[in-house]
Amino acid sequence: MATSISATGFTGGFGSSIGGEDYAVLVKSVPSHVRVGKPVRLAPMMKNVNEGKGLFAPIVVITRQVVGKKRFNQLRGKAIAVHSQVITEFCRAIGADPKQRQGLIRLAKKNGERLGFLA
């Protein structure tokens, strides 16, 4: 090895102190670039996490099967719109600002999920 330590201090190059001749072999054995494949991305799931849970979930599921999925989603959309209008009118009546109104709508959605209305 080309590096030595003497009483007066360190002699030799910094590169040789890391590993001497073995360092050059090590550098050559490591590839200069590594290819990484694209990460696997799962398709987004548009599914309710509370599906089948909640007090009203069985009624909602049976109604969807009887009426049909397309018509059921239309009715559900209308019901949600009417409910949002009721919340908006309530907020106007009590003088709540739009931020509070939005919070009430989010709360209504969370409660609907827990009760099973969005099953």
C-alpha positions as CSV (number, residue, x, y, z in Angstrom):
1,M,0.0,0.0,0.0
2,A,1.2,3.5,-0.9
3,T,0.1,5.2,2.3
4,S,2.1,5.4,5.5
5,I,1.9,7.2,8.7
6,S,5.1,8.6,10.2
7,A,6.0,10.5,13.3
8,T,5.9,13.7,11.4
9,G,2.4,13.1,10.1
10,F,0.4,11.7,7.3
11,T,2.1,11.0,3.9
12,G,0.4,10.0,0.8
13,G,-2.6,11.2,-1.1
14,F,-6.1,11.4,0.2
15,G,-7.4,9.1,-2.4
16,S,-4.9,6.4,-1.5
17,S,-5.9,6.7,2.2
18,I,-9.5,5.7,1.5
19,G,-8.6,2.3,0.3
20,G,-5.4,2.4,-1.7
21,E,-5.4,0.2,-4.8
22,D,-8.7,-1.4,-3.8
23,Y,-10.5,1.9,-4.1
24,A,-10.0,2.1,-7.9
25,V,-11.3,-1.5,-8.3
26,L,-14.3,-0.7,-6.2
27,V,-15.1,2.5,-8.2
28,K,-15.0,0.5,-11.5
29,S,-17.2,-2.2,-10.2
30,V,-20.1,0.2,-9.2
31,P,-22.3,1.1,-12.2
32,S,-22.3,4.8,-13.1
33,H,-26.1,4.9,-13.3
34,V,-28.9,2.6,-12.1
35,R,-32.1,2.2,-14.0
36,V,-35.2,2.3,-11.9
37,G,-38.5,1.1,-13.3
38,K,-41.7,3.1,-13.1
39,P,-43.5,2.7,-9.8
40,V,-46.6,0.6,-9.8
41,R,-49.6,2.8,-9.4
42,L,-52.9,1.4,-8.4
43,A,-56.1,2.7,-10.1
44,P,-58.1,5.0,-7.8
45,M,-61.0,3.3,-6.1
46,M,-64.2,5.2,-6.0
47,K,-65.6,3.2,-3.2
48,N,-67.1,4.2,0.1
49,V,-65.0,3.0,3.0
50,N,-68.2,2.5,5.0
51,E,-70.0,0.5,2.3
52,G,-72.4,-1.9,4.0
53,K,-71.9,-0.2,7.4
54,G,-74.4,2.0,9.2
55,L,-78.0,1.9,10.3
56,F,-79.5,2.8,6.9
57,A,-77.0,1.0,4.6
58,P,-79.3,-2.1,4.0
59,I,-82.2,0.2,2.9
60,V,-79.9,2.1,0.6
61,V,-78.5,-1.1,-1.0
62,I,-81.9,-2.6,-1.5
63,T,-83.3,0.6,-3.0
64,R,-80.3,0.8,-5.4
65,Q,-81.0,-2.8,-6.5
66,V,-84.7,-2.2,-7.0
67,V,-84.5,1.2,-8.7
68,G,-81.3,0.6,-10.7
69,K,-77.9,2.2,-10.3
70,K,-78.3,5.0,-12.8
71,R,-81.7,6.2,-11.5
72,F,-80.6,5.7,-7.9
73,N,-77.5,8.0,-8.4
74,Q,-79.8,10.6,-10.0
75,L,-82.1,10.5,-7.0
76,R,-79.2,10.6,-4.6
77,G,-77.7,13.6,-6.4
78,K,-81.0,15.5,-6.1
79,A,-81.3,14.6,-2.4
80,I,-77.8,15.9,-1.7
81,A,-78.5,19.1,-3.6
82,V,-81.7,19.7,-1.7
83,H,-79.9,19.0,1.6
84,S,-77.1,21.5,0.7
85,Q,-79.8,24.1,-0.1
86,V,-81.4,23.5,3.3
87,I,-78.0,24.0,5.0
88,T,-77.4,27.2,2.9
89,E,-80.8,28.6,3.9
90,F,-80.1,27.7,7.6
91,C,-76.8,29.5,7.4
92,R,-78.4,32.6,5.9
93,A,-81.0,32.6,8.6
94,I,-78.5,32.5,11.5
95,G,-75.9,34.7,9.7
96,A,-73.2,32.1,9.4
97,D,-70.3,32.9,7.0
98,P,-69.5,30.7,3.9
99,K,-66.7,29.0,5.8
100,Q,-69.0,27.8,8.5
101,R,-71.5,26.7,5.8
102,Q,-68.9,24.6,4.1
103,G,-68.0,23.0,7.5
104,L,-71.7,22.1,8.0
105,I,-71.9,20.5,4.6
106,R,-68.7,18.5,5.3
107,L,-70.2,17.4,8.7
108,A,-73.4,16.3,7.0
109,K,-71.4,14.2,4.5
110,K,-69.4,12.5,7.3
111,N,-72.6,11.8,9.2
112,G,-74.3,10.4,6.1
113,E,-71.3,8.1,5.6
114,R,-71.5,6.9,9.2
115,L,-75.3,6.3,9.1
116,G,-75.0,4.4,5.8
117,F,-76.8,6.9,3.5
118,L,-73.8,6.9,1.2
119,A,-73.4,3.1,1.1
